[in-house]
Amino acid sequence: MKGFFTWFKSNTKMKRWLCLVLVGMVFVCYGIATILTKKEMEIMDIAKIVVLFVLGFTITVIGIVYAQKRTLEMLIEASDMRLEKGRRDINIKSLIFNKKVYDKGPKVVVIGGGQGINTVLKGLKNYTSNITAIVTVSDYGKDPSQARRQLNLLPIEDIRDSIVALSYNEEIMEGLMNLKLTNNQLGDLTFSELYLYAIKKLYGDFTNAVEKSSNILNMIGKVLPVTLDEFKICAELENGMVVEEKEKIAEMVYEKVTKINRIYINPSNCIPAPGVLEAIKDAEAIILGPGSLYTNVIPNLLVKNVSKTIKDSKAIKIYISNIMTEQGQTDNYSVSDHIQAIIDHAGENIIDYCIYDTGEVIPEYVRRYNKNGQDLVEQDAQKCRDKGIKLLKENLSIITQESIRHNPKAVAEAITQIICDDLKFKDKQNDPQYIMLKTRLKEEKMKKKNLQPIFKVKQNSKHDKEEKKESKFNLKYKDRIESIQTSEERRIENRSKMEWNNKD
């Protein structure tokens, strides 16, 4: 009985359709009662009854149809955990994201490490469940804690962060995985280390244990370490010096005023973890980056047979370029320099597409990076095209915690658009993948359009016409630029006044 009354709550939006059904039934019943009670009927009476019947049945059918539609929408709201909290624009088309169809989404492999790979995973999980994250285990060489040594645990920081990125509720999962266990007997272990140790004991294999976690932790997709072999990331610098500790590479490059000539892993014959090559072979799209070029992206490609399998794959190979250079790694690098470094280490045909940022970043944040020796990655599009790379320029940047980062939604939309275009090129417009991705993209673009301010430009004067020709960058950051200019003018004015007073 309690469940019955939930249909009449204001947020269910069901009362209107139930009332419509009742009104229709009243019309129909009135028509039937008129037929039964009247002994004689004139033409007008018959016409009135016919109208009541037609109107009653029509209203009843409309009420039932929309009540069923609303029931399905409520079912989606209650069961589909991918939908945003408090979302009010659910419609019947959202059934396309039901798990059975959703799991038929494109098979995407994301290769990388650090914060970059997690940015891609956070966005892509809204478009497909068939995600495999192949993660660099690059923290070998660091002194493990005593508790980790006793349990013989692998360095799992990157794996843990990718598990968090693929979870339904990132905030709760992050708190759980990073929870420090303060019990004296457990040392300084976190819950994630203890969990992966326990599940490894259960399944007997670390890779299998991590893969099974996708079901146990109710994740979207799965995470695989690129290799189970212990290795170090080493760098050979242009001055001939060799650095064998990943953490010291940037420091030595900066101190010696040199560049990285090449990166290699030691030992060089590391074998891919079980399932890595199979995931790459089955993939429909392979994503490289963003992230530290020489310590998070390229090392994965140096593991035995990984780059060869990528090149042999029929999947779309997409590289997400960094927005900012990285001191000691990619100083003064352009987009084409990033691509060339990957080609130098992994060979040709490793990248089909490159997605790069428009470079429209708030100037004051760029200045902060400039102080640390970093700058915007130069956009030399023509050099990239000369390498046979197709380019997609998108507004990818977002300011998060005072830092310039990739926007997970924008990155995922750009990747999905490339996949959609490829499916369309292959005449797969009726494929469930294409329909699902295209519908989702349309919804996201509509939401963006509704959030964007509308600029009304009147063309009544020369000034107005010039204003219309302003770049997207100027329009986006007009207030900020004016504020900076005003502050600069005041500073110069105050300085002039001080100099004048000093003369007096």
Secondary structure by P-SEA (a helix, b strand, c coil): ccccccccccccccaaaaaaaaaaaaaaaaaaaaaaccccccaaaaaaaaaaaaaaaaaaaaaaaaaaaaaaaaaaaaccccccccccccccccccccaaaaaaccbbbbbbbcaaaaaaaaaacccccbbbbbcccccccccccaaaaaacccccaaaaaaaaaacccaaaaaaaaaccccccccccccaaaaaaaaaaaacccaaaaaaaccccccccccccccccbbbbbbbbcccccccccccaaaaaaaaaccccccccccccccccccaaaaaaaaccbbbcccccccccccccccccaaaaaaaacccbbbbbbbccccccccccccaaaaaaaaaaacccccccbbbbbcccccaaaaaaaaaacccccccaaaaaaaabbbbbbccccccccccccccaaaaaaaaaaaaaaaaaaacccccaaaaaaaaaaaaaaaaaaaabbbbbbbcccaaaaaaaacccccccaaaaaaaaaaaaaaaaaaaaaaaaaaac
